[in-house]
Amino acid sequence: MIGTALAFAVAAGAAPAGAAPSFALPIACQVGRTCEVQNYVDRDPGPGAKDYRCGHETYQDHKGIDIRLPDMAAQKHGVAVLAAAPGKVLRMRDGMPDISVRAPGAPPLSGQECGNGLVVDHGGGWETQYCHMAKGSLVVKPGQTVAAGAPLGRVGLSGNTEYPHLHVTVRHNGKVVDPFDPDGSGLAACKMAHPLWSPAALKALAYKPGAVLNAGFAPGPVKMEDVEAGGVPRPGPDAAYLVVYGRAIDLQAGDVITLELSSPTGARLAQNSLPPLDNAKAQHIAYIGVKRPAAGWQSGAYKARYTVTRQGKPVIVRDFETRL
């Protein structure tokens, strides 16, 4: 989630004038392993919302790219925010607390929706804004020159957000630009066109039909807040239950989630397909489990699979295992 301190219109018309920078990945994580893209720029000029692929991995009037960490444990460990291109720091804010907007005691955010963050001027009217950074983590000052990839601070939970992530906005002459389709030439075909990302960043940020953010095993029922905190205990040989869970992001109405659990011998211990989702879900958690047999758990590797089926085809599959 993000609401910047200023409002800008999405530039979806003619190609922006001036040489655009080539933007590197602005965060020190591995997309698909230690982070995932949650939201893209909203390219729908009306009351609806759609990303550059005409998908729904965005929301109304979203003005940037959200790269999300898997949980608060990852945030506390520290993930660096990086300058996407060379430039000069224009302005910054620090000192806001790292707290979900839904948490009791969250401070008012009027005019400070970006939380802790900064703006970097890349010349030629181009700039990037970085939001939701950790309190006290910013390591640059206004007027300082930074190189591409230079650390700016760390990902946090400040401002208008419910989960730890980096929001980065690209602007040219004060207007928001979608770095996947800066001149809008790909919109009619629902595809990327003339992206501003470097080849390496573009590969890392390849579009996905949703993703599994967390998956694992637990000794009992799993709550969303436990997964978000990163504190789900692993089951041991004496666990009363063996539970398999998965939390996915950017699911769509009609998606069918299936969880499977197999024993070390390959025998099916549990399987369940949930009813089709009645609406799109920014995030969703599901789990299945079995009770410990009277003879105890068989030693070895227990395997699980989380699958999302969309319009009759599997679009997200995650296999994982644990040993008892």
Secondary structure, DSSP 8 states (H G I E B T S, - for coil): ----SS---B--SS--SS----B--SBSS-BTTTBEEEE-----SSSS---TTSSSSS-TT--SEEEE-S-HHHHHH--EEE-SSSEEEEEEE-------TTSTT----TT-TT-EEEEEEEETTEEEEEEEE-TT-----TT-EE-TT-EEEEB---SS-SS-EEEEEEEETTEEE-TTSTTSTTTTTTS--S--B-HHHHHHT---S-EEEEEEEESS---HHHHHHT------TT-SEEEEEEEEEEE-TT-EEEEEEE-TT--EEEEEE----SS-EEEEEEEEEEE--TT---SSEEEEEEEEEETTEEEEEEEEEEE-
